[in-house]
């Protein structure tokens, strides 16, 4: 039987964007069906439902900036990361990627690269995954990089998320269990400022989406359990070409992060609730003090031991929260360190 209608092959594009929720933005996404071979176009959404507009003028614009294979739907389907614009073609005030773009371009010749360690915690209802219904589990210690059902909770979700990230072509460089039951980490990078931030946001979306299938929630809360438990951070590793070639540039970068009001400028943009996590305990430096040191996880910025030995490499800013906006943290570090390195002629 012949059909009078021609068959059109189509694919699904999942448009992903960062909303305007304050104080911590959320991820949003929706699906567009496109004809085979068609590029994802500019699209729109109701900004009044995402804290990005008021009802009387609610249209906002999604501009695709990066796409990745969709590892969940498979086939030719894709994930499309977008920037949010106003209808007059100006970046929306919630669009922190637009602020990173010129800074990344300004210091591109220094070849800045980042690796971000994203910690997170699984919750089942109101409890972290692995916590008993009443009381608390054994104190932290054995859970970090542990093995065995008595210490590890959620590995099946973590492995599924890792596989999804790899199939999406993201620059995931590792995973590990963290110090509290139900707490894990994945690492993205080393990549350029825009690439690492883009891919971290997509990896976060895949984390939430993967956890959905297991009936579990994932949270980036920097202090998910009060008391004698480590918080959740996003330790940010950074280097430039000069830092990868010499130790003087390492020291210049560390010093620059502690000068002229920079510590407070950075910390106040490193994620809401940073003062609850950066207490001076649980492998943190106090939020209102700046320090750096070799192999010191109690410092604001750590110089890894092999960097001191090799006299070249990278530094780790240990202050960013798990809920930090990666567009913000990469912009601040690139700008602060890039300017100091340029002034010192270490480029």
N, C-alpha and C positions, 0 to 999 in steps of 0.2 A: 504494500500500500504506500503510495507516494504522498508525502506531506507537501503542502503548498508553502510551508515555512522553512527557511534555511536554518540549518543548525549552526549556532554560534558557540564556539568554544570560549569559555570564560574562566577567570580565576578570582580568588578572594584576596583583597588587600586589607590588612588590619592596620588602620591608622592609629598611631599611638602619640599622645601628647601629654605635657605636664600642665596641670590645671593651676588655678589661682587660690587654692585653699591656703589659709594662713593659720598658724605660723609655719606649717610644714606642707608643702605642695604634695598632691596626689597624682597618680597616673590615671589617665582615662584612655579609652580606645573604643573604636567602632569599625564595622566592616563595610567595605565598598566592593561591589562586584564589577569587574572590569573585563572588557573584551580581550581575548588573547592577543598579546603584542602591544597593548595600549600601556603607556606610561602612567603611573599614578598622578592624577591631576591635582591642582589646588582644590580644596574642599572646604566645607564650612560646618559649623556646629552652633548649638545654643549656649552661648557664654553665660547666660543667666543661671544655668544649672551647674556651672563649674566654677563659680565665683570669679568670673572673668568679664561679666557684663551685667547691666541691669535690664529688666524685662522690656522697657520701652525702646531699647536699641541693643538687641541681644545677639545679633550675628557676629561671629568671630571666624577668622580664616585659618585654615590649616595648610601650611606650605611644607611639602615633603623635603627632607634634607638628607635622609639616608634610608636604605632599604636592605632587608636581610631575608633569606629564606625562612619561611614559617615552619618551624620544626614540629609543631603540634598538628597542623592541618596537612602538612606535607604537599606533595605534588608541585605545582607551579605557584602555590600561594605564598604570599610575602608579608612581612611586617614592615610597616612604613613609619619611621620616626618623623615627627613634624615639629616645626616651630609655629607658635601662635602669633598671628598678626591681627591688627585692627582692619576695618574695611577701607581705611584710607591708605593702606599699605605701609603703615608704620608698625614696628614690633610692639606687641602688647606688653604692658608693664610687667607681667609675670614671665616674660620671655628672657630668661637669664642667658640663654645661649647667644642671643644677639649681642650681649655685652662681652662675651668671651671672644667672639669672632675677631674684632679688631685687635685685641691684645695678643691673641695667638698669631695673627699676621705680623704685628709689630715686632715680635721676638722670634719669628720663625727661623731666622738665620742662626739663632743660638741652638736650634734643634732641641727644644724642651720635650721631654717624655715623662710620662707618669705611669705608675702602677698603683692601683687603689685596692685595698683589702676591705671588702664589704662584709662586715659582721651582721648577723640577723638572728632572730629568735622565733622558733615555731611555737604557736599557741594552739591548744585544743580547748575551746571554750575560754574560760577565764584563767587557765593555768598554762604555764610553759609545758611543752611536750616533755613527758617524763617525770613531771612533778606529781607526787601522790595527791590524792583527793584531800587529804588532811595533813597539815604539817609541811615539812620540807624534806628534800632528799639529803643524802650525805653531803658534807661540805665540798666545795669545788676543789679540784686538784686532779682527780683521776679521769675526769671527762675529757680534758684537753687531748686531742688526737688519740682518743681511746678506742677500744674495740670490745665488743661484747654487749649483750642485751641489757646487762645491769648498768651500763654506763652510756650507751649510745642510743639515741632516740631520733628517728626521722631519716635514717640513712637512705631508705628507699626513695624518699622525696628528693634528697640531695643528689643522688645519682641520676634520677630522672631529669632534674634541673640541669645538671652538668651536661648530660647528653643533649638536651634541647639547645643549650648555649653553643655547644660545639657544632651541632647541625645548622645552627643559624649563622655560623661563621664568626662568632664573637671571639675576641682575643682573651679567652679565659686561660689563666696560667696555673690554676690550682684550686683545691678545696681542702678544708680540714674541719674537724669538730673543735668547738671552742670550750671554754672553761666551765660553762654552766650546762646542765642538761637541756637539750632542745636548742642549743645555741651553736651556730655554724658560721663558716666564712667561705667566701669565694674571692678570688683575685682576678682583676681585669688589668691587662697591660703586659709589658710596657707599650704605650701608644702615645701619639701626639695629644695635646690638650683636648681638642674637639673630639677626636676619635675615642679617647678613653671615657669622656663624659657621655657621649652618645651611647656607647656600648654598655656602660654601667646602667644607664636608664633602661635600656632594652633588656638587660639581664635581670634587673629588678622586676620589670613587667613579667618576664618569663618565670621568675620565682613565684610571684603571686599567682600567676595562671597555673603553674604546675601544682602548687600547694592546693589549689581549688579541687583538683581531681582526687586528692587524698582526704578531703574534708578538714583540712588544717589551714590556719592562717599564719602568715609570716609578717613579722613586724620589725621595723627599723628603730624602735624605741631605744634611746641611748641608755636607759636604766630600767629595763623591763621588770626587774625584781629589786625592791629596796633591800638594804642591808648588806651583808658581807658576800656580795656577788659582784663579779666584774660587770661593767657596763658593756655596751656594744659600740664599737667605733668604726671608722673608715680610714685607717692609717693610710697616709698618702705619701708614696715614694716618688721622688723627683730628681731629675738630673738634666743638665744641659751638656752640650758637646764639651765645653771647657771643664765641667765637673767630671765628666767621664775620662778626661785626659790629665787632670792634675788636682792635687789636694788643696792648693791655695784657693781655688774656686769653690771647693766644698766649704771651707771656712767662711769665705765671703758670703755664700748663700745662707749659712747658719746665722752669721752676724746680722745680715740684712733683716731676717725675720724677727730680730729682737730690738730693732731701732725705731725711734721716732714715732711712737704710738702704734707701730705695726702689730705687736702682740694682741692688743685689744681689738684693733680693726679686724684682724683675722678671726680671733676667737668668737666675736659676736656674730660672725657670719659662718661659723663652722657647725651649725645645727642647733635647733632649739633644745634646751635642757642640758647644754654643755657643762654648766656649773654643777649639775647633779652627778655627772660622770667624772669630770676632771677635779678630783678632790685631793689629790696627792697620795691616795691609796689605790690599790688594785691596778698597779702598773700604769699610773697616770701622774702627771705633774699638776699642781694646782692651776686652775684656770686663769688666775690673775698674776701668775708668775711665769717668766720665760726662762728657759734653760736649754742647753744642748750638751750632749756628751757622747762619748764612744761607748757603744754597747749598753746604753743606759735606757731601760724601758720606763724609768721614772722621770725622764727628761721630756720636755716639750718636743724636742727634735732629737732623734737618735742618729748618730753616725755608725753604721754597722761596722763590726770589728774588722771585716775583711777590707773595708774601704780605707780604714786607717793603715792597715798592713800594706795594701796595694798602692796607697797614696792617690787614689782616684776612685770614682764610682758615683754614689747617689746618697741622698739623705731621706729620712723618714719623718714626716710631720705626724706625730701621734695624737694631735689634738682633735682632728675632725670627728664629729659624731657619725654614727651609722646613718642618721637621717640627713646628713649634709647634702646640699645640692652640688653635684660634681662640676657643673658649669661654674659655680661660684668659687669653689676651692681651687680649681685649676687656674681660674683667672687671677685670683689673689696671689697665689704662689708664683705663677709665671711673671706677673707684673712686678712684685716685690723683688724677687731674686734676679729677674732679667734686668731690671733697672740698675741694681747694685753691681751686677757682673759687667754690664756695659760701662758703667762709670769707672770700674776698676780696670777696664781694658781686657777682661778675661772672657773673651768671646771666641 
